[in-house]
């Protein structure tokens, strides 16, 4: 995950992020994209897991 970038959210700014159901980086690497529970692109919810 060292290639991930982060920037602070700003009011009126673009919001791109994903939320994963993983307790730590090792679990995230093991589960991969299957652990994604939500994805936000340009401030809009584009994916919501069940």
PyMOL CGO cylinders between C-alpha atoms (Angstrom):
from pymol import cmd
from pymol.cgo import CYLINDER

trace = [
    CYLINDER, 0.00, 0.00, 0.00, 3.00, 2.24, -0.13, 0.3, 1, 1, 1, 1, 1, 1,
    CYLINDER, 3.00, 2.24, -0.13, 1.83, 3.51, -3.53, 0.3, 1, 1, 1, 1, 1, 1,
    CYLINDER, 1.83, 3.51, -3.53, -1.48, 4.78, -2.10, 0.3, 1, 1, 1, 1, 1, 1,
    CYLINDER, -1.48, 4.78, -2.10, -1.97, 8.52, -1.97, 0.3, 1, 1, 1, 1, 1, 1,
    CYLINDER, -1.97, 8.52, -1.97, -3.90, 10.51, 0.57, 0.3, 1, 1, 1, 1, 1, 1,
    CYLINDER, -3.90, 10.51, 0.57, -5.08, 14.07, 0.64, 0.3, 1, 1, 1, 1, 1, 1,
    CYLINDER, -5.08, 14.07, 0.64, -7.36, 15.89, 3.04, 0.3, 1, 1, 1, 1, 1, 1,
    CYLINDER, -7.36, 15.89, 3.04, -11.02, 16.21, 2.11, 0.3, 1, 1, 1, 1, 1, 1,
    CYLINDER, -11.02, 16.21, 2.11, -12.12, 19.78, 1.47, 0.3, 1, 1, 1, 1, 1, 1,
    CYLINDER, -12.12, 19.78, 1.47, -15.61, 21.24, 1.35, 0.3, 1, 1, 1, 1, 1, 1,
    CYLINDER, -15.61, 21.24, 1.35, -16.70, 21.32, -2.27, 0.3, 1, 1, 1, 1, 1, 1,
    CYLINDER, -16.70, 21.32, -2.27, -13.66, 19.26, -3.33, 0.3, 1, 1, 1, 1, 1, 1,
    CYLINDER, -13.66, 19.26, -3.33, -13.56, 15.92, -5.07, 0.3, 1, 1, 1, 1, 1, 1,
    CYLINDER, -13.56, 15.92, -5.07, -13.95, 12.88, -2.81, 0.3, 1, 1, 1, 1, 1, 1,
    CYLINDER, -13.95, 12.88, -2.81, -12.59, 9.57, -4.04, 0.3, 1, 1, 1, 1, 1, 1,
    CYLINDER, -12.59, 9.57, -4.04, -12.23, 6.82, -1.48, 0.3, 1, 1, 1, 1, 1, 1,
    CYLINDER, -12.23, 6.82, -1.48, -13.00, 3.22, -0.68, 0.3, 1, 1, 1, 1, 1, 1,
    CYLINDER, -13.00, 3.22, -0.68, -13.86, 1.56, 2.63, 0.3, 1, 1, 1, 1, 1, 1,
    CYLINDER, -13.86, 1.56, 2.63, -12.77, -1.98, 3.37, 0.3, 1, 1, 1, 1, 1, 1,
    CYLINDER, -12.77, -1.98, 3.37, -13.94, -4.40, 6.07, 0.3, 1, 1, 1, 1, 1, 1,
    CYLINDER, -13.94, -4.40, 6.07, -10.47, -5.47, 7.17, 0.3, 1, 1, 1, 1, 1, 1,
    CYLINDER, -10.47, -5.47, 7.17, -8.91, -4.99, 10.60, 0.3, 1, 1, 1, 1, 1, 1,
    CYLINDER, -8.91, -4.99, 10.60, -5.39, -4.38, 9.31, 0.3, 1, 1, 1, 1, 1, 1,
    CYLINDER, -5.39, -4.38, 9.31, -3.23, -4.22, 6.20, 0.3, 1, 1, 1, 1, 1, 1,
    CYLINDER, -3.23, -4.22, 6.20, -2.41, -7.94, 6.28, 0.3, 1, 1, 1, 1, 1, 1,
    CYLINDER, -2.41, -7.94, 6.28, -6.11, -8.86, 6.29, 0.3, 1, 1, 1, 1, 1, 1,
    CYLINDER, -6.11, -8.86, 6.29, -6.77, -6.40, 3.47, 0.3, 1, 1, 1, 1, 1, 1,
    CYLINDER, -6.77, -6.40, 3.47, -3.98, -7.89, 1.38, 0.3, 1, 1, 1, 1, 1, 1,
    CYLINDER, -3.98, -7.89, 1.38, -5.34, -11.40, 2.02, 0.3, 1, 1, 1, 1, 1, 1,
    CYLINDER, -5.34, -11.40, 2.02, -8.98, -10.56, 1.22, 0.3, 1, 1, 1, 1, 1, 1,
    CYLINDER, -8.98, -10.56, 1.22, -8.32, -8.04, -1.53, 0.3, 1, 1, 1, 1, 1, 1,
    CYLINDER, -8.32, -8.04, -1.53, -11.15, -6.26, -3.32, 0.3, 1, 1, 1, 1, 1, 1,
    CYLINDER, -11.15, -6.26, -3.32, -13.71, -8.72, -1.93, 0.3, 1, 1, 1, 1, 1, 1,
    CYLINDER, -13.71, -8.72, -1.93, -13.51, -6.85, 1.39, 0.3, 1, 1, 1, 1, 1, 1,
    CYLINDER, -13.51, -6.85, 1.39, -14.62, -3.54, -0.16, 0.3, 1, 1, 1, 1, 1, 1,
    CYLINDER, -14.62, -3.54, -0.16, -17.84, -2.33, 1.46, 0.3, 1, 1, 1, 1, 1, 1,
    CYLINDER, -17.84, -2.33, 1.46, -18.18, 1.07, -0.22, 0.3, 1, 1, 1, 1, 1, 1,
    CYLINDER, -18.18, 1.07, -0.22, -16.60, 3.16, -2.97, 0.3, 1, 1, 1, 1, 1, 1,
    CYLINDER, -16.60, 3.16, -2.97, -17.03, 6.92, -3.38, 0.3, 1, 1, 1, 1, 1, 1,
    CYLINDER, -17.03, 6.92, -3.38, -16.03, 8.61, -6.65, 0.3, 1, 1, 1, 1, 1, 1,
    CYLINDER, -16.03, 8.61, -6.65, -16.34, 12.35, -7.18, 0.3, 1, 1, 1, 1, 1, 1,
    CYLINDER, -16.34, 12.35, -7.18, -18.32, 12.55, -3.94, 0.3, 1, 1, 1, 1, 1, 1,
    CYLINDER, -18.32, 12.55, -3.94, -20.95, 10.02, -5.04, 0.3, 1, 1, 1, 1, 1, 1,
    CYLINDER, -20.95, 10.02, -5.04, -21.55, 6.54, -3.69, 0.3, 1, 1, 1, 1, 1, 1,
    CYLINDER, -21.55, 6.54, -3.69, -20.85, 4.26, -6.66, 0.3, 1, 1, 1, 1, 1, 1,
    CYLINDER, -20.85, 4.26, -6.66, -20.63, 0.91, -4.85, 0.3, 1, 1, 1, 1, 1, 1,
    CYLINDER, -20.63, 0.91, -4.85, -22.14, -0.31, -1.61, 0.3, 1, 1, 1, 1, 1, 1,
    CYLINDER, -22.14, -0.31, -1.61, -21.54, -3.89, -0.49, 0.3, 1, 1, 1, 1, 1, 1,
    CYLINDER, -21.54, -3.89, -0.49, -24.04, -5.87, 1.50, 0.3, 1, 1, 1, 1, 1, 1,
]
cmd.load_cgo(trace, "trace")
